[in-house]
């Protein structure tokens, strides 16, 4: 793809800005001065904790060639070494640029939402479509009010396909985001009881909120729904009410447009037989988990709807690996042996906890190794929080977990119902749990770490990786320098 993302004039016009001088074309868009690349335009967004205007100078020092700033902050910036584009509101300017990017693009676009599985489905779609043609998708979960416009603004003109993830934890959040994306295909992975704290009417309210994605689907576009979900019929009706005539399904039912017909799940991958529309397909997914298999059906159905090569996409699925925090695996060097770490620390809900524990159940221990579950609180579950935590005991038993290490006030409800021989350790915070866990892992173990972002389980993953990092081989070119 071209090194030029936006010419300076197109950048100014796209956001209706006022330039303070003549600037260069830009090769990227950034909202974080720490990760600015040379040639980026830096947008000084005001966030919940930091105001980007404080870091314009730092962004310039890291190579930003243009900065977008708000009118009311201009006087306080002092003398700048790079051209500025002045706007009334920086986030609104980024959203305007996102609309301009979508308007100029000829890419075929997919938008993905759902209670769980959004990011892994987006990653799979991006991976398989990139095997066929230039494809644009975000490198992380950029699915909110700044992440979606940022991903759109970064979309190269040459992209043939683009994939966007759209999230929410309140009603009304998806509508403005999908209006920017305007997808040709929309996927809802599944509807589950998450964010219940913000939905007093439970799954019914979540269903309506997720259905907001239908409002932005392009005329003649299609919707792909989980046919095994109890909410399928409701969502299908809401899609048709939104004027969408093509409502397709994936799952195990006889009438599913993408139907699972055979499944062989292994500890590190899954072999799958499926029918995608009228085409029989056999493929391998290079990561474990039935939930990934289910969403791979949606991926292949979306490829078919976009006019892509379904066979090529199915072959590309063998190269799928779990993203960081969503099943990524690491080897821990312990004594003369190794343990396996499964990093599921990005987020958690009751359904994703069960899916992760099912993956742990498939994992192979070595020698006298044990299956160890390290779990933190699931947040935003409302008045059912304690019950939903306690009910995980059934999944732990089904996964043949040997020891459970739990952190968080809500996880105490699970600790109290654990079988005594499964109790590893309980603490109120993940930080308190760290030294106990680090001294408890042994060679041959498989350790799975999972919890909501706010429960701070990710530092436990990093602590394990640091303590038990494999020692590089002597003379390894990767550590010894050029040879």
C-alpha positions as CSV (number, residue, x, y, z in Angstrom):
1,X,0.0,0.0,0.0
2,X,1.1,3.6,-0.5
3,X,3.2,5.4,2.2
4,X,0.8,8.3,1.9
5,X,-2.3,8.0,3.9
6,X,-3.6,11.5,3.6
7,X,-2.3,14.5,1.7
8,X,-2.2,17.6,3.9
9,X,-5.1,19.3,1.9
10,X,-7.3,16.2,2.2
11,X,-6.5,16.0,5.9
12,X,-7.5,19.6,6.4
13,X,-10.7,19.3,4.3
14,X,-11.7,15.9,5.8
15,X,-12.0,17.4,9.3
16,X,-13.0,21.0,8.3
17,X,-9.9,22.3,10.0
18,X,-7.9,25.5,9.9
19,X,-4.2,25.0,9.2
20,X,-1.6,27.3,10.7
21,X,0.8,26.7,7.8
22,X,1.5,24.4,4.9
23,X,2.2,20.8,6.0
24,X,3.3,17.5,4.5
25,X,1.3,14.5,3.6
26,X,1.0,12.0,6.5
27,X,1.6,8.3,6.6
28,X,-0.4,7.6,9.8
29,X,-2.8,8.8,12.5
30,X,-2.0,8.7,16.2
31,X,-3.7,9.7,19.4
32,X,-0.9,8.5,21.7
33,X,2.4,10.4,21.8
34,X,4.2,7.4,23.1
35,X,3.6,5.4,20.0
36,X,3.8,8.1,17.3
37,X,5.7,7.0,14.2
38,X,7.6,9.4,11.9
39,X,5.2,11.0,9.5
40,X,2.1,10.6,11.7
41,X,-0.6,13.2,12.3
42,X,-1.1,13.5,16.1
43,X,-4.6,14.2,17.3
44,X,-4.6,15.8,20.8
45,X,-7.7,14.2,22.1
46,X,-8.9,15.0,25.6
47,X,-9.5,11.6,27.4
48,X,-10.8,10.7,30.8
49,X,-7.4,10.9,32.4
50,X,-5.1,12.9,30.1
51,X,-5.4,15.8,27.7
52,X,-3.4,15.2,24.5
53,X,-2.6,18.9,24.2
54,X,0.0,18.3,27.0
55,X,1.9,15.9,24.7
56,X,2.0,17.8,21.4
57,X,5.7,18.6,21.9
58,X,6.5,15.0,22.8
59,X,4.6,13.8,19.7
60,X,6.6,16.2,17.5
61,X,9.8,14.9,19.1
62,X,8.8,11.4,18.2
63,X,8.4,12.3,14.6
64,X,4.8,13.6,14.2
65,X,4.8,16.0,11.3
66,X,1.3,17.6,11.9
67,X,-0.8,18.0,15.1
68,X,-4.5,18.5,15.3
69,X,-5.5,20.8,18.3
70,X,-8.6,22.5,19.6
71,X,-9.1,26.2,19.2
72,X,-9.4,26.8,23.0
73,X,-6.0,25.2,23.7
74,X,-4.1,26.9,20.9
75,X,-2.8,29.9,22.9
76,X,-1.4,27.8,25.6
77,X,0.7,25.6,23.3
78,X,3.4,28.2,22.7
79,X,5.7,28.0,19.7
80,X,5.4,24.7,17.9
81,X,8.0,23.2,15.5
82,X,5.3,21.4,13.3
83,X,2.3,22.7,11.5
84,X,-1.0,22.6,13.4
85,X,-4.6,22.0,12.2
86,X,-7.0,23.9,14.5
87,X,-10.5,22.6,15.1
88,X,-13.3,23.2,17.5
89,X,-13.1,19.7,19.0
90,X,-10.4,17.2,18.3
91,X,-12.5,14.0,18.8
92,X,-15.2,15.4,16.5
93,X,-12.5,16.2,14.0
94,X,-11.3,12.6,14.1
95,X,-14.9,11.5,13.5
96,X,-15.2,13.9,10.6
97,X,-12.0,12.4,9.1
98,X,-13.4,8.9,9.6
99,X,-16.5,9.8,7.6
100,X,-14.3,11.3,4.9
101,X,-12.2,8.1,4.9
102,X,-15.3,5.9,4.5
103,X,-16.7,8.2,1.7
104,X,-13.5,7.8,-0.4
105,X,-13.1,4.1,0.1
106,X,-14.1,1.3,-2.3
107,X,-13.4,-1.4,0.2
108,X,-15.9,-4.1,1.0
109,X,-16.5,-3.7,4.8
110,X,-17.5,-6.0,7.6
111,X,-18.6,-4.9,11.1
112,X,-18.5,-7.3,14.0
113,X,-20.3,-7.0,17.4
114,X,-21.6,-9.4,20.0
115,X,-21.4,-10.1,23.7
116,X,-18.2,-12.2,23.3
117,X,-15.9,-13.2,20.5
118,X,-15.8,-9.8,18.7
119,X,-12.0,-9.4,18.7
120,X,-11.2,-13.0,17.8
121,X,-13.7,-12.9,15.0
122,X,-12.3,-9.6,13.7
123,X,-8.8,-11.0,13.9
124,X,-9.8,-14.2,11.9
125,X,-11.6,-12.1,9.3
126,X,-8.6,-9.8,8.9
127,X,-6.3,-12.7,8.6
128,X,-8.2,-14.7,6.0
129,X,-9.1,-11.7,3.9
130,X,-5.5,-10.4,3.9
131,X,-4.6,-13.7,2.2
132,X,-6.6,-12.6,-0.8
133,X,-6.2,-8.9,-1.1
134,X,-5.1,-5.7,0.8
135,X,-7.1,-5.7,4.0
136,X,-7.4,-3.1,6.8
137,X,-8.3,-3.9,10.4
138,X,-7.3,-2.6,13.8
139,X,-4.4,-4.2,15.7
140,X,-6.3,-4.3,19.0
141,X,-9.8,-3.9,20.4
142,X,-10.4,-0.4,18.9
143,X,-14.2,-0.7,19.3
144,X,-15.4,2.4,21.1
145,X,-16.1,6.1,20.4
146,X,-12.4,6.8,19.7
147,X,-11.2,3.4,18.5
148,X,-13.7,3.1,15.6
149,X,-13.1,6.5,14.0
150,X,-9.3,6.1,14.6
151,X,-9.4,2.8,12.7
152,X,-11.5,4.4,9.9
153,X,-9.1,7.4,9.6
154,X,-6.2,5.0,9.2
155,X,-7.9,3.0,6.4
156,X,-5.7,3.2,3.3
157,X,-7.3,4.2,0.1
158,X,-6.0,1.0,-1.6
159,X,-7.7,-1.4,0.9
160,X,-10.0,-3.9,-0.8
161,X,-11.4,-5.2,2.4
162,X,-11.8,-3.7,5.9
163,X,-13.0,-5.2,9.2
164,X,-14.3,-3.2,12.2
165,X,-15.1,-4.3,15.7
166,X,-17.9,-2.4,17.4
167,X,-18.5,-2.6,21.1
168,X,-20.8,-1.2,23.8
169,X,-21.7,-1.4,27.4
170,X,-24.7,1.0,27.2
171,X,-27.7,1.3,24.9
172,X,-27.2,3.8,22.1
173,X,-23.4,3.5,21.7
174,X,-23.4,1.3,18.6
175,X,-25.7,3.5,16.5
176,X,-23.2,6.4,15.9
177,X,-20.3,4.0,15.4
178,X,-22.0,1.9,12.7
179,X,-23.1,5.1,11.0
180,X,-19.4,5.9,10.5
181,X,-18.5,2.4,9.4
182,X,-21.5,1.7,7.1
183,X,-20.7,-2.0,6.6
184,X,-21.8,-4.2,3.7
185,X,-21.9,-7.2,6.1
186,X,-22.7,-7.1,9.9
187,X,-22.0,-10.0,12.2
188,X,-23.4,-10.6,15.7
189,X,-21.4,-13.4,17.3
190,X,-23.8,-14.1,20.1
191,X,-25.9,-12.4,22.9
192,X,-25.0,-13.2,26.5
193,X,-25.7,-11.7,29.9
194,X,-22.8,-9.2,30.1
195,X,-22.8,-5.6,31.2
196,X,-25.9,-6.4,33.2
197,X,-25.2,-3.6,35.5
198,X,-26.2,-1.2,32.7
199,X,-29.1,-3.3,31.5
200,X,-31.9,-3.7,34.1
201,X,-34.0,-5.6,31.6
202,X,-31.2,-8.1,31.1
203,X,-30.6,-10.0,27.8
204,X,-33.6,-8.4,26.2
205,X,-32.0,-4.9,26.5
206,X,-28.6,-6.3,25.4
207,X,-30.3,-7.8,22.3
208,X,-31.9,-4.4,21.4
209,X,-28.6,-2.6,21.9
210,X,-26.6,-5.1,19.8
211,X,-29.3,-4.8,17.1
212,X,-28.4,-1.2,16.6
213,X,-25.7,-2.4,14.2
214,X,-28.4,-3.0,11.7
215,X,-29.1,0.7,11.4
216,X,-25.8,1.3,9.5
217,X,-25.8,-1.6,7.1
218,X,-25.5,-0.5,3.5
219,X,-28.5,-0.9,1.2
220,X,-28.4,-4.4,-0.2
221,X,-26.1,-5.6,2.6
222,X,-26.5,-8.7,4.8
223,X,-26.5,-9.7,8.4
224,X,-24.9,-12.9,9.8
225,X,-26.4,-14.2,13.1
226,X,-25.7,-17.1,15.5
227,X,-28.4,-19.6,14.6
228,X,-27.8,-21.5,17.9
229,X,-28.5,-18.4,20.0
230,X,-31.8,-18.2,21.8
231,X,-31.9,-14.6,20.5
232,X,-31.7,-15.6,16.8
233,X,-35.3,-15.2,15.9
234,X,-35.6,-11.8,17.7
235,X,-32.5,-10.5,16.0
236,X,-33.6,-11.7,12.6
237,X,-36.9,-9.8,13.0
238,X,-35.1,-6.7,14.1
239,X,-32.8,-6.9,11.1
240,X,-35.8,-7.2,8.8
241,X,-37.5,-4.3,10.5
242,X,-34.3,-2.3,9.7
243,X,-34.8,-3.1,6.0
244,X,-32.2,-5.8,5.7
245,X,-33.4,-8.7,3.4
246,X,-30.4,-11.0,3.6
247,X,-30.3,-12.5,7.1
248,X,-28.0,-15.5,7.3
249,X,-27.1,-17.9,10.1
250,X,-24.2,-20.0,11.3
251,X,-24.2,-22.8,13.8
252,X,-25.2,-26.5,14.1
253,X,-28.8,-26.4,13.0
254,X,-30.0,-28.1,9.8
255,X,-31.1,-24.8,8.3
256,X,-27.9,-22.8,9.1
257,X,-26.3,-21.2,6.1
258,X,-22.9,-22.0,7.5
259,X,-23.3,-25.4,9.3
260,X,-20.9,-27.3,11.5
261,X,-20.9,-30.9,10.4
262,X,-17.8,-32.5,12.0
263,X,-15.4,-31.4,14.7
264,X,-12.2,-32.8,16.0
265,X,-10.8,-30.6,18.9
266,X,-7.2,-31.0,19.8
267,X,-5.2,-29.2,22.6
268,X,-3.7,-26.7,20.1
269,X,-6.0,-26.7,17.1
270,X,-9.3,-27.9,15.7
271,X,-10.1,-29.9,12.6
272,X,-13.5,-28.9,11.1
273,X,-15.9,-30.1,8.5
274,X,-18.6,-27.6,7.5
275,X,-21.0,-26.6,4.8
276,X,-20.8,-22.9,3.8
277,X,-23.9,-22.2,1.8
278,X,-23.8,-25.0,-0.8
279,X,-20.0,-25.7,-0.5
280,X,-18.5,-28.5,1.6
281,X,-15.3,-27.3,3.3
282,X,-12.8,-29.1,5.5
283,X,-10.3,-26.9,7.4
284,X,-8.0,-26.5,10.4
285,X,-8.1,-23.6,12.9
286,X,-4.7,-23.0,14.3
287,X,-6.0,-22.3,17.8
288,X,-8.2,-24.4,20.2
289,X,-11.7,-23.8,21.4
290,X,-15.2,-24.6,20.2
291,X,-16.1,-20.9,20.4
292,X,-13.5,-20.2,17.8
293,X,-14.9,-22.9,15.5
294,X,-18.3,-21.4,15.8
295,X,-17.1,-18.0,14.9
296,X,-15.0,-19.3,12.1
297,X,-18.3,-20.4,10.4
298,X,-19.4,-16.7,10.6
299,X,-16.0,-15.7,9.1
300,X,-16.3,-18.0,6.1
301,X,-19.9,-17.0,5.5
302,X,-18.9,-13.3,5.6
303,X,-16.1,-14.0,3.0
304,X,-18.7,-15.6,0.8
305,X,-21.0,-12.5,1.1
306,X,-18.1,-10.2,0.2
307,X,-17.4,-12.2,-2.9
308,X,-14.2,-13.6,-1.6
309,X,-12.6,-17.0,-2.1
310,X,-14.0,-19.2,0.6
311,X,-11.6,-22.1,0.0
312,X,-8.6,-19.8,0.2
313,X,-10.0,-18.3,3.4
314,X,-10.5,-21.7,5.0
315,X,-6.9,-22.7,4.3
316,X,-5.7,-19.4,5.8
317,X,-7.5,-20.3,9.1
318,X,-4.7,-22.8,9.9
319,X,-2.5,-19.7,10.5
320,X,-4.8,-18.2,13.1
321,X,-3.2,-17.7,16.5
322,X,-4.9,-16.4,19.7
323,X,-4.3,-12.7,20.3
324,X,-2.6,-11.4,23.5
325,X,-5.0,-11.7,26.4
326,X,-7.4,-13.9,24.5
327,X,-5.8,-17.3,24.6
328,X,-2.2,-16.6,23.6
329,X,0.2,-19.3,24.8
330,X,3.6,-18.9,26.4
331,X,6.2,-21.4,27.5
332,X,7.5,-21.0,31.1
333,X,10.9,-22.4,31.8
334,X,10.8,-24.0,35.3
335,X,13.9,-25.9,36.5
336,X,14.7,-28.5,33.9
337,X,11.1,-28.5,32.5
338,X,8.5,-26.2,31.1
339,X,4.9,-25.2,32.0
340,X,2.3,-23.7,29.6
341,X,0.7,-20.3,30.3
342,X,-2.6,-19.5,28.6
343,X,-3.2,-15.8,28.6
344,X,-6.9,-15.0,28.8
345,X,-6.5,-11.9,30.8
346,X,-8.0,-9.3,28.6
347,X,-11.6,-9.6,29.8
348,X,-14.2,-11.9,31.3
349,X,-17.8,-12.7,31.4
350,X,-19.7,-15.9,32.5
351,X,-19.8,-17.3,29.0
352,X,-16.2,-16.4,28.1
353,X,-15.0,-17.9,31.5
354,X,-16.7,-21.2,30.6
355,X,-15.2,-21.1,27.1
356,X,-11.7,-20.5,28.5
357,X,-12.1,-23.2,31.1
358,X,-13.1,-25.6,28.3
359,X,-9.9,-24.8,26.5
360,X,-7.9,-25.4,29.7
361,X,-9.7,-28.8,29.9
362,X,-8.3,-29.7,26.5
363,X,-4.7,-28.7,27.3
364,X,-2.2,-31.5,28.0
365,X,-0.2,-31.5,31.2
366,X,3.1,-33.2,31.4
367,X,4.3,-35.7,34.0
368,X,2.9,-34.7,37.4
369,X,1.7,-31.3,36.1
370,X,-1.6,-29.9,37.1
371,X,-4.3,-27.7,35.5
372,X,-4.3,-24.4,37.3
373,X,-7.1,-21.8,36.9
374,X,-6.2,-18.2,38.0
375,X,-9.4,-16.2,38.0
376,X,-10.2,-12.6,38.7
377,X,-13.5,-10.8,39.2
378,X,-16.0,-10.6,36.3
379,X,-17.3,-7.0,36.4
380,X,-20.5,-5.1,35.4
381,X,-22.8,-8.1,36.3
382,X,-25.2,-6.1,38.5
383,X,-27.2,-7.7,41.2
384,X,-26.5,-11.3,40.0
385,X,-22.7,-10.9,40.5
386,X,-22.2,-13.3,43.4
387,X,-24.4,-16.0,42.0
388,X,-22.8,-15.8,38.6
389,X,-19.3,-16.2,40.2
390,X,-20.4,-19.1,42.4
391,X,-21.9,-20.9,39.4
392,X,-18.5,-21.2,37.8
393,X,-17.7,-24.1,40.1
394,X,-19.5,-26.5,37.7
395,X,-17.2,-25.3,34.8
396,X,-14.1,-25.7,37.0
397,X,-15.1,-29.3,37.9
398,X,-15.9,-30.1,34.3
399,X,-12.5,-28.8,33.2
400,X,-10.8,-31.1,35.7
401,X,-9.0,-28.1,37.3
402,X,-6.6,-29.3,40.0
403,X,-6.1,-26.0,41.7
404,X,-7.9,-22.6,41.5
405,X,-6.2,-19.3,42.5
406,X,-8.9,-16.5,42.9
407,X,-8.6,-12.8,43.3
408,X,-11.3,-10.2,44.0
409,X,-14.3,-9.5,46.2
410,X,-16.8,-11.3,43.9
411,X,-14.5,-14.3,43.5
412,X,-14.9,-15.0,47.2
413,X,-18.4,-16.4,46.3
414,X,-16.7,-19.0,44.1
415,X,-14.0,-19.7,46.7
416,X,-16.6,-20.6,49.2
417,X,-18.2,-23.3,47.0
418,X,-14.9,-24.8,45.6
419,X,-14.2,-28.4,46.5
420,X,-11.5,-28.3,49.3
421,X,-8.9,-30.1,47.2
422,X,-9.2,-27.5,44.4
423,X,-8.5,-24.6,46.6
424,X,-5.1,-23.0,45.8
425,X,-5.3,-19.6,47.3
426,X,-7.7,-16.6,47.6
427,X,-6.9,-12.9,47.9
428,X,-8.8,-9.7,47.6
429,X,-6.5,-8.4,44.8
430,X,-4.4,-9.9,42.0
431,X,-1.4,-8.0,43.4
432,X,-1.6,-9.9,46.7
433,X,-2.0,-13.2,44.8
434,X,1.2,-12.7,42.7
435,X,3.9,-14.0,45.0
436,X,1.8,-17.0,46.0
437,X,1.2,-17.9,42.4
438,X,4.8,-17.4,41.3
439,X,6.0,-19.9,43.9
440,X,3.3,-22.4,43.2
441,X,3.7,-23.1,39.5
442,X,5.7,-26.3,38.6
443,X,7.1,-27.9,35.5
444,X,4.4,-29.8,33.5
445,X,1.6,-27.4,34.7
446,X,-0.9,-25.7,32.4
447,X,-1.8,-22.3,33.9
448,X,-4.8,-20.2,32.6
449,X,-5.2,-16.6,33.7
450,X,-8.5,-14.8,33.2
451,X,-10.5,-11.9,34.6
452,X,-12.1,-8.6,33.6
453,X,-9.8,-5.7,32.8
454,X,-10.5,-4.0,36.1
455,X,-9.5,-7.0,38.1
456,X,-5.9,-6.5,36.9
457,X,-5.0,-10.1,35.9
458,X,-2.7,-9.1,33.0
459,X,0.2,-8.1,35.4
460,X,0.1,-11.7,36.7
461,X,0.7,-12.9,33.2
462,X,3.6,-10.6,32.8
463,X,5.0,-11.6,36.2
464,X,4.9,-15.3,35.2
465,X,6.6,-14.6,31.9
466,X,9.3,-12.5,33.5
467,X,10.1,-15.0,36.4
468,X,10.1,-18.0,34.1
469,X,11.4,-16.6,30.8
470,X,13.3,-19.3,28.8
471,X,17.0,-18.8,28.8
472,X,18.3,-18.0,25.3
473,X,20.6,-20.6,23.8
474,X,24.3,-19.6,23.8
475,X,25.2,-18.2,20.4
476,X,21.6,-17.6,19.4
477,X,21.8,-14.9,16.6
478,X,18.7,-13.3,18.0
479,X,20.5,-12.4,21.2
480,X,24.2,-12.3,20.1
481,X,23.8,-9.6,17.3
482,X,24.8,-9.8,13.6
483,X,26.7,-12.9,12.5
